[in-house]
Amino acid sequence: MNQEIGLFCEVFPPIMDGVAVCVQNYAYWMQKKMGAVSMVTPHARNAHYESYDYQILDYMSIPVPGRAPYVTGVPRLDLGFQNRLRQHQFKIIHAHSPFSAGNLAVRVARKQGVPMIATFHSKFKDDFKKEVKFDFLVKPMLNAVVSFFNKADEVWVPQESVKEVIREYGYKGPLEVVENGSDLAADYPDSYFADARAKLGIGPDEFVLLFVGQHIWQKNTRLVIEALERLNDLPFRMFFVGTGYAAGEMKSLVHEKGLDSKVTFTGMLTSREEIVTYYAAADLFLFPSLYDNAPLVVREAAALHTPSIMLEGSTAATILRDGENGFLSPQDLDSFVARVRSLMADRDLVRRVGLTASRSIVRPWEDVVDEVLDRYDALIARKSK
């Protein structure tokens, strides 16, 4: 029986977020370079797993209440999946979530006697505080997350600042930084950007603002909409790409503030080509989130020469140098509006910073996976001793 790399994650396309993009690129490049990769994930509605070059081992799932389209899994109840899983022998397992897929990864790694890596991607505390009615329940939920990471042979975080987050949750073990990449890293001709704007019907004087991500209040989307209201005297277009539990309320707030003619909600875009069009057409990426750890969307926007404005002191913003490869704003509405207004008046600065961002914070996924495979080999050798 061939030994495989096992990637275990709660999210995978057609459910799209930063973690899904990460594991999809891990699987793609590992299969290309090594072969014998299996993706283990809860079954997602409307999935077409047969289209991938690597194996997808999907198991029975149930919706996460209030978080459509997210699902979680019940692998113990899926006997067909259990039979399929027994046909696979892994040489290393990499878990990208601490829930059903992560707990399954722990059980399989122990049963097969192979090393397991776990990557800490998300600020689970913020999600838990929204989902439970009583604050006293958050602590035991975080304890369960920390317990999961304590069972891993190595714990990875996607950037240095994320160490503080998992430490706050109570994890005391060693941590390794392995950064995320971008599948959009490329040399794009000037005509590509002009074509993208033409495709979206954007006028020459319109300044294009963009948000890509889950439509949830934790990402400070309310601040974005309130800022747009204050900028309504300027010629701009704003695109919100994605979906989430707050999408309906966000649309209502946009309508309430008289922004319908300038703001477009695209919904979920699963085609990377479509998403790239919006990145290429945009002048400035608005991402004032305090929720995110290391958002892929900031690097994706940078790959298309679109710089981000983020909030000072946020975990995610530590990769930016203000005025060099991105922009920072104090954490209040007045300051955010003032900074965006000043940038809309200085397109040359925004273009220069976007170009620097594309060169400084964008790393191809292929390079990242080369590093990951080297780390896998080192851990396997160390554990074998």
C-alpha positions in Angstrom: 0.0 0.0 0.0 1.5 3.4 -1.1 2.0 5.9 1.7 0.1 9.2 1.1 0.1 12.7 2.4 -3.2 13.3 4.2 -4.7 16.8 4.3 -7.7 17.1 6.7 -9.8 20.2 6.7 -13.4 21.3 7.5 -13.7 23.5 4.4 -13.0 22.7 0.8 -14.4 24.0 -2.5 -17.2 24.7 -3.5 -17.1 26.3 0.0 -14.6 29.1 -0.5 -12.6 31.0 2.1 -8.9 31.5 2.8 -8.5 28.1 4.5 -10.1 26.3 1.6 -7.9 28.1 -0.9 -4.8 27.2 1.2 -5.6 23.4 1.4 -6.6 23.4 -2.3 -3.2 24.8 -3.3 -1.4 22.4 -0.9 -3.2 19.5 -2.5 -2.7 20.7 -6.1 1.1 21.3 -5.8 1.8 18.2 -3.7 0.0 16.0 -6.2 2.0 17.6 -9.0 5.3 17.2 -7.2 4.9 14.0 -5.2 1.6 12.3 -6.1 -0.3 10.2 -3.6 -2.2 13.0 -1.9 -5.7 12.6 -0.3 -8.0 15.4 0.9 -10.2 14.4 3.8 -13.2 16.7 4.3 -16.9 16.8 5.1 -19.1 16.5 2.0 -20.2 19.9 0.6 -23.4 20.4 -1.3 -23.0 20.7 -5.1 -19.4 19.5 -4.9 -17.7 17.9 -7.9 -14.9 16.0 -6.3 -14.3 13.8 -9.4 -12.8 16.8 -11.2 -9.6 16.8 -9.0 -6.4 15.0 -9.9 -6.0 13.8 -6.3 -8.4 11.8 -4.1 -11.1 13.4 -2.1 -12.3 11.3 0.8 -15.5 13.1 1.8 -17.8 12.1 4.7 -21.3 12.7 6.0 -21.9 16.3 6.9 -24.5 18.6 8.5 -24.9 22.4 8.1 -23.4 24.7 10.7 -26.4 26.7 12.1 -26.4 30.3 11.0 -23.2 29.9 9.0 -24.3 28.8 5.5 -22.7 27.4 3.4 -20.4 25.9 6.1 -20.8 22.4 7.2 -19.3 20.1 9.8 -18.9 16.4 9.6 -19.9 13.2 11.4 -17.3 10.7 10.0 -18.1 8.0 12.7 -21.6 7.6 11.3 -20.5 7.3 7.7 -19.6 3.6 7.3 -18.9 3.8 3.6 -16.3 6.5 4.3 -14.8 4.5 7.1 -14.3 1.6 4.7 -12.7 3.8 2.1 -10.4 5.4 4.7 -9.1 2.0 5.8 -7.7 1.6 2.3 -5.3 4.5 2.8 -2.0 4.5 4.6 -0.5 7.9 5.4 3.1 8.9 5.9 2.1 12.2 7.4 -1.1 14.0 8.2 -1.7 17.7 8.2 -4.9 19.0 9.8 -6.2 22.5 9.0 -9.1 22.7 11.4 -9.7 21.6 15.0 -13.2 20.3 14.5 -14.5 17.1 12.9 -11.7 16.9 10.4 -9.0 17.7 12.9 -10.3 15.2 15.5 -10.4 12.6 12.8 -6.8 13.4 11.8 -5.7 12.8 15.4 -7.4 9.4 15.5 -6.0 8.3 12.2 -2.5 9.6 13.0 -2.4 7.7 16.3 -3.8 4.5 14.8 -1.3 4.5 11.9 1.6 5.7 14.0 2.4 8.7 11.8 3.2 12.3 12.6 0.6 15.0 12.5 0.9 18.7 11.9 -1.9 21.2 12.8 -2.1 24.7 11.3 -3.9 27.4 13.4 -5.7 29.5 10.8 -8.6 31.3 12.5 -9.7 33.4 15.5 -12.1 30.8 16.8 -12.9 32.8 19.9 -14.7 35.5 17.9 -16.8 32.8 16.2 -17.6 31.1 19.5 -18.7 34.4 21.2 -21.1 35.0 18.4 -22.6 31.5 18.3 -23.2 30.9 22.0 -25.6 32.8 24.2 -23.5 32.5 27.4 -20.0 33.8 27.7 -19.0 31.2 30.3 -19.3 28.6 27.5 -16.6 30.2 25.4 -13.7 29.1 27.7 -14.4 25.4 27.6 -14.8 25.6 23.8 -11.4 27.3 23.5 -10.0 24.6 25.9 -11.1 22.0 23.4 -9.3 23.8 20.6 -6.1 24.1 22.6 -6.4 20.4 23.5 -6.5 19.5 19.8 -3.4 21.5 19.1 -1.6 19.9 22.0 -2.0 16.6 20.3 -0.1 17.6 17.2 3.6 16.9 16.7 4.0 20.4 15.3 1.8 23.5 15.3 2.1 26.0 12.5 0.8 29.6 12.2 0.7 31.6 8.9 2.5 34.6 10.2 4.5 35.7 13.3 1.8 37.9 14.8 -0.6 34.9 15.0 1.5 33.4 17.7 0.0 35.9 20.1 -3.5 34.8 19.3 -3.0 31.1 20.0 -1.0 31.9 23.1 -3.9 34.0 24.4 -6.1 30.9 23.9 -3.8 28.9 26.3 -1.5 27.0 23.9 2.0 26.9 25.4 3.9 24.5 23.0 6.4 25.4 20.3 5.2 27.1 17.1 6.5 27.3 13.6 5.7 30.1 11.1 4.8 28.8 7.6 3.4 31.6 5.5 0.6 31.4 3.0 1.1 31.9 -0.7 -0.9 33.1 -3.7 -2.1 31.3 -6.8 -2.4 34.7 -8.5 1.3 35.6 -8.5 2.2 36.5 -12.2 3.3 39.3 -14.4 0.2 41.0 -15.7 0.4 43.4 -18.7 -1.1 46.9 -18.3 -3.8 45.9 -20.7 -5.1 43.3 -18.3 -6.1 45.9 -15.7 -7.8 48.1 -18.3 -9.7 45.1 -19.7 -10.9 44.2 -16.2 -12.3 47.7 -15.6 -14.0 47.7 -19.0 -15.5 44.3 -18.3 -17.1 45.6 -15.1 -18.3 48.8 -16.8 -16.2 51.1 -14.7 -15.8 54.7 -15.8 -12.3 56.4 -16.2 -12.9 58.7 -13.2 -14.4 56.1 -10.9 -12.2 55.0 -8.0 -12.8 51.3 -7.4 -13.0 50.0 -3.8 -13.2 46.2 -3.1 -13.9 43.8 -0.2 -13.5 40.0 -0.7 -14.4 37.7 2.1 -17.1 36.3 4.4 -20.0 38.8 4.8 -20.0 38.7 8.6 -19.9 41.6 11.1 -16.8 40.3 12.7 -14.8 41.5 9.7 -15.8 45.1 10.4 -18.0 45.3 7.3 -20.3 47.8 9.1 -17.4 50.2 9.3 -16.8 49.8 5.6 -20.4 50.7 4.8 -20.5 53.6 7.2 -17.3 54.9 5.6 -18.8 54.6 2.1 -21.7 56.8 3.3 -19.2 59.5 4.3 -17.5 59.2 0.9 -20.6 59.4 -1.2 -19.7 62.8 -2.6 -16.8 61.2 -4.5 -17.0 59.2 -7.7 -16.4 55.6 -6.7 -17.7 52.0 -7.2 -17.6 49.5 -4.3 -17.8 45.7 -4.8 -18.5 43.2 -2.0 -17.5 39.7 -3.2 -18.5 36.7 -1.1 -21.4 35.7 1.1 -22.2 35.1 4.8 -24.8 35.3 7.5 -24.7 39.2 7.5 -25.1 39.6 3.7 -28.8 40.5 3.8 -28.3 43.0 6.6 -25.3 44.5 4.8 -27.5 45.0 1.7 -30.2 46.6 3.8 -27.7 49.0 5.4 -26.3 50.0 2.0 -29.9 50.7 0.8 -30.7 52.6 4.0 -27.7 54.8 3.4 -28.6 55.6 -0.2 -25.6 53.7 -1.7 -27.4 51.3 -4.1 -26.1 53.0 -7.2 -22.5 52.8 -6.2 -22.3 49.4 -4.3 -22.6 46.0 -5.9 -22.8 42.7 -4.1 -21.6 39.9 -6.4 -22.4 37.0 -4.1 -20.1 34.0 -3.9 -17.7 33.7 -6.9 -16.2 30.2 -7.2 -14.3 30.9 -10.4 -10.8 32.2 -9.7 -10.9 34.0 -13.1 -13.9 36.0 -12.0 -12.4 36.9 -8.7 -9.2 38.0 -10.5 -11.2 40.4 -12.6 -12.4 42.3 -9.5 -8.9 42.4 -8.0 -7.5 43.7 -11.2 -10.2 46.4 -11.6 -9.8 47.6 -8.0 -7.8 50.6 -6.9 -7.9 49.9 -3.2 -8.8 46.9 -1.1 -10.7 47.8 2.1 -10.0 45.3 4.9 -10.4 46.8 8.3 -10.9 43.4 10.0 -9.7 42.8 13.5 -11.0 39.2 13.2 -8.5 37.8 10.7 -5.2 36.2 11.4 -3.4 36.1 8.0 -6.0 36.8 5.3 -5.1 35.4 1.9 -7.3 38.0 0.2 -4.8 40.8 1.1 -2.0 38.9 -0.7 -4.3 38.1 -3.6 -5.2 41.7 -4.0 -1.5 42.6 -3.9 -0.8 40.1 -6.6 -3.0 42.2 -8.9 -1.2 45.4 -7.8 -4.2 46.4 -5.5 -2.9 47.6 -2.1 -4.9 47.2 1.1 -5.9 49.6 3.8 -6.1 47.9 7.2 -6.3 48.9 10.9 -3.3 49.7 13.0 -2.7 47.0 15.7 -4.7 44.3 13.9 -3.1 40.8 13.8 -3.5 40.7 10.0 -1.9 44.1 9.3 1.6 43.2 10.6 2.7 42.4 7.0 2.1 46.0 5.9 4.5 48.9 6.1 2.3 52.1 5.9 2.8 54.0 2.7 5.2 51.4 1.3 3.3 48.2 0.6 -0.1 49.1 2.0 -1.9 51.6 4.2 -2.8 51.7 7.9 -5.5 53.6 9.7 -6.3 54.1 13.4 -9.2 52.0 14.6 -12.0 54.6 14.3 -14.4 55.6 11.6 -13.3 59.2 11.2 -9.6 58.2 10.7 -10.5 55.5 8.3 -12.7 57.8 6.2 -10.0 60.5 6.2 -7.3 58.1 5.0 -9.4 56.5 2.3 -10.5 60.0 1.1 -6.8 61.1 0.9 -5.9 58.0 -1.0 -8.7 58.5 -3.5 -7.2 61.9 -4.2 -3.7 60.5 -4.8 -4.0 57.6 -7.4 -0.3 57.8 -8.2 0.6 56.9 -4.6 -1.9 54.1 -4.6 -0.5 52.6 -7.8 3.1 52.8 -6.5 2.2 51.1 -3.3 0.2 48.5 -5.1 3.2 47.6 -7.2 5.5 47.4 -4.2 2.9 45.1 -2.5 2.9 42.8 -5.4 6.7 42.4 -5.0 6.9 42.2 -1.2 4.0 40.2 0.2 3.1 37.8 -2.7 4.8 34.4 -2.8 3.7 31.7 -5.2 2.0 28.6 -3.6 4.5 26.4 -5.5 7.4 27.9 -3.4 5.4 27.6 -0.2 4.7 23.9 -0.9 8.3 23.2 -1.6 9.1 24.5 1.9 6.2 22.5 3.4 7.4 19.2 1.8 10.9 19.8 3.2 9.3 20.3 6.6 7.3 17.2 6.3 10.4 15.2 5.4 12.3 16.6 8.4 9.4 15.8 10.8 9.0 12.2 9.4 12.8 11.6 9.8 12.8 13.0 13.4 9.8 10.9 14.4 11.3 7.7 12.9 14.2 8.0 15.3 
